Amino acid sequence: MTSATSTLTGERADLLEALATHRYFLRFTVQGLTDEQARQRTTASELTLGGLVKHVAHTERSWADFIVEGPAAMGGPDDSEQMAAWAQEFSMGPDETLESILASYEEVAARTDELVRTLPDLDVTQPLPQAPWFPPNGVRSARRAFLHIVAETAQHAGHADILRESLDGQKTMG
């Protein structure tokens, strides 16, 4: 049986492979953890392993929404609800489980992968929301948004590796 991924070539196949690789490292880093371990701070940072996965999923969802819906999907610094949600995504709530966070991440990833496969034009652009972390009057193509998702996932997979090693000595690589 041929999967949709294996029938793609070129840039789209490369994007899917990069996303899959970095998602794998992030998921691998949290395998076998209890919910308590996933909530535990292991460094001076506020970051937790469960919170990192939750943040990566939220960030990926936001950029996928941006590709489809434009800047309103991302909110901005004047959107107090959005900023409060952003602050909460770095930690696991008392009713959240690592399993539920990973399941949500899986749904987000499937949607993003489908966008990579089916979006008619990777050059389509959207204006960036007005925020201090974006250039004034900036725009992003779908391609650039997908590349940002890859970079964000890779960066936080590295953070997760450090947190996991601090927790119990396990390393994702090496």
TORBAZA-236075 format. One record per residue (C-alpha): x, y, z; residue number from 0; residue in one letter; chain. Coordinates in nm, 2 decimals. Layout:
// residues N
<site <X,Y,Z>,NUM,'a','A'>;
...
//
This chain:
// residues 174
<site <0.00,0.00,0.00>,0,'m','A'>;
<site <0.13,0.35,-0.09>,1,'t','A'>;
<site <0.07,0.62,0.16>,2,'s','A'>;
<site <0.00,0.98,0.07>,3,'a','A'>;
<site <0.34,1.08,0.21>,4,'t','A'>;
<site <0.53,0.83,-0.01>,5,'s','A'>;
<site <0.36,0.96,-0.32>,6,'t','A'>;
<site <0.48,1.31,-0.26>,7,'l','A'>;
<site <0.82,1.43,-0.38>,8,'t','A'>;
<site <1.03,1.74,-0.36>,9,'g','A'>;
<site <0.96,2.02,-0.11>,10,'e','A'>;
<site <0.64,1.88,0.03>,11,'r','A'>;
<site <0.80,1.54,0.10>,12,'a','A'>;
<site <1.09,1.72,0.26>,13,'d','A'>;
<site <0.87,1.92,0.49>,14,'l','A'>;
<site <0.67,1.62,0.60>,15,'l','A'>;
<site <1.00,1.42,0.67>,16,'e','A'>;
<site <1.14,1.71,0.87>,17,'a','A'>;
<site <0.82,1.75,1.07>,18,'l','A'>;
<site <0.80,1.37,1.14>,19,'a','A'>;
<site <1.17,1.36,1.25>,20,'t','A'>;
<site <1.15,1.64,1.50>,21,'h','A'>;
<site <0.81,1.53,1.63>,22,'r','A'>;
<site <0.95,1.18,1.68>,23,'y','A'>;
<site <1.24,1.32,1.89>,24,'f','A'>;
<site <1.00,1.52,2.11>,25,'l','A'>;
<site <0.77,1.23,2.16>,26,'r','A'>;
<site <1.06,0.99,2.23>,27,'f','A'>;
<site <1.19,1.22,2.50>,28,'t','A'>;
<site <0.87,1.20,2.70>,29,'v','A'>;
<site <0.80,0.83,2.66>,30,'q','A'>;
<site <0.75,0.63,2.97>,31,'g','A'>;
<site <0.70,0.93,3.20>,32,'l','A'>;
<site <0.43,0.96,3.46>,33,'t','A'>;
<site <0.21,1.26,3.47>,34,'d','A'>;
<site <0.39,1.37,3.78>,35,'e','A'>;
<site <0.73,1.35,3.60>,36,'q','A'>;
<site <0.59,1.54,3.30>,37,'a','A'>;
<site <0.48,1.82,3.54>,38,'r','A'>;
<site <0.81,1.84,3.72>,39,'q','A'>;
<site <1.05,2.13,3.68>,40,'r','A'>;
<site <1.40,1.98,3.65>,41,'t','A'>;
<site <1.61,2.30,3.59>,42,'t','A'>;
<site <1.60,2.66,3.70>,43,'a','A'>;
<site <1.36,2.72,3.41>,44,'s','A'>;
<site <0.98,2.71,3.45>,45,'e','A'>;
<site <0.97,2.46,3.16>,46,'l','A'>;
<site <0.83,2.11,3.21>,47,'t','A'>;
<site <0.83,1.82,2.97>,48,'l','A'>;
<site <0.45,1.81,2.95>,49,'g','A'>;
<site <0.44,2.18,2.91>,50,'g','A'>;
<site <0.68,2.18,2.62>,51,'l','A'>;
<site <0.48,1.92,2.43>,52,'v','A'>;
<site <0.16,2.13,2.50>,53,'k','A'>;
<site <0.34,2.44,2.38>,54,'h','A'>;
<site <0.47,2.28,2.06>,55,'v','A'>;
<site <0.12,2.15,1.98>,56,'a','A'>;
<site <-0.04,2.49,2.05>,57,'h','A'>;
<site <0.22,2.67,1.84>,58,'t','A'>;
<site <0.18,2.43,1.55>,59,'e','A'>;
<site <-0.20,2.47,1.57>,60,'r','A'>;
<site <-0.16,2.85,1.57>,61,'s','A'>;
<site <0.06,2.86,1.26>,62,'w','A'>;
<site <-0.16,2.61,1.08>,63,'a','A'>;
<site <-0.46,2.83,1.16>,64,'d','A'>;
<site <-0.26,3.13,1.04>,65,'f','A'>;
<site <-0.20,2.97,0.70>,66,'i','A'>;
<site <-0.57,2.90,0.65>,67,'v','A'>;
<site <-0.74,3.19,0.84>,68,'e','A'>;
<site <-0.49,3.47,0.84>,69,'g','A'>;
<site <-0.36,3.68,1.13>,70,'p','A'>;
<site <-0.67,3.69,1.34>,71,'a','A'>;
<site <-0.61,3.32,1.42>,72,'a','A'>;
<site <-0.30,3.41,1.61>,73,'m','A'>;
<site <-0.42,3.70,1.83>,74,'g','A'>;
<site <-0.16,3.95,1.94>,75,'g','A'>;
<site <-0.02,4.12,2.25>,76,'p','A'>;
<site <-0.34,4.32,2.30>,77,'d','A'>;
<site <-0.55,4.00,2.31>,78,'d','A'>;
<site <-0.55,3.93,2.68>,79,'s','A'>;
<site <-0.73,3.59,2.65>,80,'e','A'>;
<site <-0.47,3.48,2.39>,81,'q','A'>;
<site <-0.18,3.59,2.61>,82,'m','A'>;
<site <-0.33,3.42,2.91>,83,'a','A'>;
<site <-0.37,3.10,2.71>,84,'a','A'>;
<site <-0.01,3.13,2.59>,85,'w','A'>;
<site <0.12,3.16,2.94>,86,'a','A'>;
<site <-0.08,2.85,3.05>,87,'q','A'>;
<site <0.05,2.63,2.76>,88,'e','A'>;
<site <0.39,2.59,2.92>,89,'f','A'>;
<site <0.25,2.38,3.21>,90,'s','A'>;
<site <0.02,2.09,3.26>,91,'m','A'>;
<site <-0.30,2.17,3.44>,92,'g','A'>;
<site <-0.41,1.94,3.73>,93,'p','A'>;
<site <-0.67,1.77,3.51>,94,'d','A'>;
<site <-0.44,1.72,3.21>,95,'e','A'>;
<site <-0.24,1.40,3.14>,96,'t','A'>;
<site <0.06,1.35,2.93>,97,'l','A'>;
<site <-0.14,1.10,2.73>,98,'e','A'>;
<site <-0.41,1.36,2.66>,99,'s','A'>;
<site <-0.15,1.62,2.56>,100,'i','A'>;
<site <0.02,1.37,2.32>,101,'l','A'>;
<site <-0.32,1.27,2.17>,102,'a','A'>;
<site <-0.40,1.64,2.11>,103,'s','A'>;
<site <-0.05,1.69,1.96>,104,'y','A'>;
<site <-0.12,1.39,1.73>,105,'e','A'>;
<site <-0.44,1.55,1.60>,106,'e','A'>;
<site <-0.26,1.88,1.54>,107,'v','A'>;
<site <0.02,1.71,1.36>,108,'a','A'>;
<site <-0.23,1.52,1.13>,109,'a','A'>;
<site <-0.40,1.84,1.04>,110,'r','A'>;
<site <-0.07,2.01,0.96>,111,'t','A'>;
<site <0.05,1.72,0.75>,112,'d','A'>;
<site <-0.27,1.73,0.56>,113,'e','A'>;
<site <-0.22,2.10,0.49>,114,'l','A'>;
<site <0.14,2.03,0.37>,115,'v','A'>;
<site <0.00,1.76,0.13>,116,'r','A'>;
<site <-0.30,1.95,0.00>,117,'t','A'>;
<site <-0.25,2.33,0.02>,118,'l','A'>;
<site <-0.27,2.44,-0.34>,119,'p','A'>;
<site <0.02,2.69,-0.32>,120,'d','A'>;
<site <0.30,2.71,-0.06>,121,'l','A'>;
<site <0.37,3.07,-0.18>,122,'d','A'>;
<site <0.03,3.20,-0.06>,123,'v','A'>;
<site <0.09,3.47,0.20>,124,'t','A'>;
<site <-0.09,3.61,0.50>,125,'q','A'>;
<site <-0.01,3.94,0.68>,126,'p','A'>;
<site <0.15,3.88,1.02>,127,'l','A'>;
<site <-0.04,4.02,1.32>,128,'p','A'>;
<site <0.09,4.34,1.47>,129,'q','A'>;
<site <0.32,4.23,1.75>,130,'a','A'>;
<site <0.66,4.34,1.88>,131,'p','A'>;
<site <0.80,4.00,1.78>,132,'w','A'>;
<site <0.70,4.04,1.41>,133,'f','A'>;
<site <0.84,4.30,1.17>,134,'p','A'>;
<site <0.60,4.58,1.10>,135,'p','A'>;
<site <0.37,4.50,0.80>,136,'n','A'>;
<site <0.54,4.16,0.77>,137,'g','A'>;
<site <0.39,3.87,0.58>,138,'v','A'>;
<site <0.46,3.50,0.58>,139,'r','A'>;
<site <0.41,3.24,0.32>,140,'s','A'>;
<site <0.27,2.90,0.40>,141,'a','A'>;
<site <0.61,2.76,0.32>,142,'r','A'>;
<site <0.77,2.99,0.58>,143,'r','A'>;
<site <0.51,2.91,0.84>,144,'a','A'>;
<site <0.57,2.54,0.79>,145,'f','A'>;
<site <0.94,2.60,0.82>,146,'l','A'>;
<site <0.88,2.79,1.15>,147,'h','A'>;
<site <0.68,2.48,1.28>,148,'i','A'>;
<site <0.98,2.26,1.19>,149,'v','A'>;
<site <1.22,2.50,1.37>,150,'a','A'>;
<site <1.00,2.54,1.67>,151,'e','A'>;
<site <0.96,2.16,1.71>,152,'t','A'>;
<site <1.33,2.10,1.67>,153,'a','A'>;
<site <1.43,2.37,1.92>,154,'q','A'>;
<site <1.19,2.25,2.18>,155,'h','A'>;
<site <1.28,1.88,2.13>,156,'a','A'>;
<site <1.63,1.99,2.23>,157,'g','A'>;
<site <1.50,2.17,2.54>,158,'h','A'>;
<site <1.30,1.85,2.62>,159,'a','A'>;
<site <1.61,1.64,2.60>,160,'d','A'>;
<site <1.79,1.86,2.85>,161,'i','A'>;
<site <1.49,1.85,3.09>,162,'l','A'>;
<site <1.46,1.47,3.06>,163,'r','A'>;
<site <1.83,1.42,3.12>,164,'e','A'>;
<site <1.80,1.64,3.43>,165,'s','A'>;
<site <1.50,1.43,3.54>,166,'l','A'>;
<site <1.63,1.08,3.52>,167,'d','A'>;
<site <1.95,1.08,3.31>,168,'g','A'>;
<site <1.78,0.95,3.00>,169,'q','A'>;
<site <1.90,1.11,2.67>,170,'k','A'>;
<site <1.71,1.12,2.35>,171,'t','A'>;
<site <2.03,1.08,2.15>,172,'m','A'>;
<site <2.36,0.94,2.26>,173,'g','A'>;
//
